[in-house]
Amino acid sequence: MSFMEKNNKRLENEYCYSGHDLGSTWTKEKTAFKVWAPLADSVSLRLYKSGDTDDREVLETLFMKEEDKGVYCLTVEDDLHGIYYTYLVERDGETAEVCDPYAKAVGVNGDRAMVIDLSSTDPEGWESDMNPHIAEGITDAVIYEGHIRDLTAAPNSGIYDKGKFLGLAETGTHTPSGDASGIEHMKELGITHLHILPMYDFSSLDEKEEEPGYNWGYDPKNYNVPEGTYSTDPYDGTTRISELKQMIKVLHDNKISVVMDVVYNHVADAAEFSFNKIVPGYFVRTDKKGNLSNGSGCGNDVASERYMVRKFIEDSVYYWATEYHIDGFRFDLAGLIDVDTINGIINRVKSVRPDVIFYGEGWSLPTAAGRKVSLATQKNSSKMPEFAFFNDTMRDTLRGGLFDKTKGYVSGSMKGQRKLAKCFTGLYKWSKSPDRTVNYISCHDNNTLHDRLRMACPDVYETEIARMNKFAAAFVFLSQGIPFIQAGEELMRTKVNTNGSFNENSYKAGDGVNAINYSAASDEIVRDVYEYYKGLIAFRRAHRVLRLSDRYDVKKTISRIRSGVGEGLMGFKLRPRDEEEILVYFNACMNQRLIVLPYGDWDVYVDADRASAEPLKPAKGFATIQPLSAMVFKRHKRTGDL
Ligand code: CA
């Protein structure tokens, strides 16, 4: 057993602190500081006027007292709102100066914490602000995944605060050609949840730069603080908080719930991470040789299974859900986090906010968690009934393999239909009910849907790519589960490098590659795809039967049509209890297919060209399904006896 392992064992046995008061707690009269620093020789609190580490003027350095379970405490009798602070942790003759891992506010670049009166950051009406989809379930959600910069930064977006939280608090915005942008675009599209790529404080960008550049932000530095480059003043600890709250308030006012992408599986830099500087090596996993475990591919894996790490993650998610009114959490590489931590988070948050949704990436990755630890992978889905996983089977079968240029079902491959048929029902291997599967065909990772289809079919007209795009979207929105799209997918988003190639990992590629061009909607082909997405979303939202959450309801309601199909043509019958019957067909053939409709009058709601919540045209007897397209029929409602 290594020294580190022995140490960690001792911490697990003797130093588990369960209080909910770590960090600094402000009142007008006094501020209480508490930091978990077991095995330290001493800890002091250092107060500063400035949050900038270039300003070395110290106000005061005060000794902290060790109390229960390795927690060092100090209460300062004064109004410390706006005062910055660090901890000086002394061990074996060496002193480390660190930011509070529980910091709620920080100075520029997140190296000093700030004491804060959080009520001072609340926008008007915050006390009555709430999730606009509070009464709905996770399968009712339509999730739209975007990045603060991508959604606002395009030169023609018509948005004033480009690349900022406040840019997403602007309403009524549009491009010079009149296409809606930002919030207006999302409203027009009809999504319910905006899922935002990391917006906690990350380390890759220098907040002191006038033009800090671009990064997705999967490199956490301060988990409980918003990122400074998205604020208009990263130097002032309150600004980023109040601006993020304003953004959330305006989104809520516009009926859009907010999901936060959270990265609790690794930190930006294991050695520099504040928690590790206070308790060396505790926050991350090491293998038997003492090397950092690296299942994340980002240099380290967080040891979520350790008591105080698990508590830290739980406290953090709870804080965002309550203080910031965040309505959902997307866990990056959840497969590196243990099942008990995921369930602990969900239970804690749902005890006060049952409306919050949880989902994440359930890939199995090698990590040094030990064999006794059960990880939050797809395979273990049944152990986490309130957590959904991204469905890569649907994605890859529809569009073709992730890292190659092969065709998928929507570009004319007949492979994988049995898998797809299962995915359509929301019940697929690990997904025991539709509320466990996030259905999608593109996200920020890898090529955009447009680019991936173009790679598989380099020689077809753009109208053909548009047709495949619509076909893929139809599959996602008509399937049981939780539909999810990458922002801009509905505008045939493309990520093109300066040399003309497609970018498959644009995490630092800048606005030129990443910013969403809303005026693409003025292009005739793109407009058509955009309208189709709007129609699909409206149709889904209008039909409860597409949003089942229980496996038995699925089995009772949905059956596969067996006659007159085959060879790339799939059909499903949906028989809701209190609505008219619905037929859904998918034709992956390059030729049109004739089907026989059951007796009676039908209406078409979705075909190769259009999708709508209103009937497009009547159908009776026979119908023709165009190549590479979906078609939906609903039994015509009888308005009275003849
Ligand atoms: Ca930062």
Residues whose N, C-alpha, C, O or C-beta is under 5 A from the ligand:
A	BS01	CA	N109 D201 F202 S203 L205 E227 G228
